[in-house]
Structure formats: C-alpha cells, structure tokens
Amino acid sequence: MNLTDIGIVAIDLVFAAAVLAAASGLAYLVYLTIREHAELKSAVRAPAGVVADLGEVRARRALRSLRPSVVHQRVSSSS
C-alpha cells in the first residue's frame, strides 16, 4: 500500500464522515420540526373553559377600547 492509496482511503473516510454528519443534522432538524408542530397543534386545541375565558377577555378589551383615552381627555380639558 503506497502513499496514494492511503490518501484515497483518507478522502473516502472524510467523505463518509461528512455524509454521516449531514444526514444526522437533517434528521435532527426534521425531529425538531415535527416536535414543534406537535406543540403548536396542542396549544391550538384549548379546553372549553379556556375558550370561554378568551371570550371574556375579548369583551373586556372591547369595553376598554370604548373608553375615552387619556390623550383625548387632555386635549379637551386644555381648550
């Protein structure tokens, strides 16, 4: 086995290591994507009590938005 053969084997080993690293990185990214998708899907499905509370929160926000703002009160009081 001469120096050229050792170089060819070394190049093959480095190439195999690079392919293995790329494949494992891709598999890890796919795993993270699937896990995040599952977490988002479970977060979207809320229990009935939470949905009722969400409606109450939206109603409170709507009432707050109907109140006159501080800016309008300052403008009207200074004139």
QUIBEL-V831375 format. One record per pair of residues at least 12 apart in sequence whose C-alpha atoms are under 7 Angstrom apart, sorted by the first residue. I is the first residue (numbers start at 1). J is the second residue. D is the distance in Angstrom with one decimal. If there is no record, write none. Layout:
I | J | D
I | J | D
This chain:
none
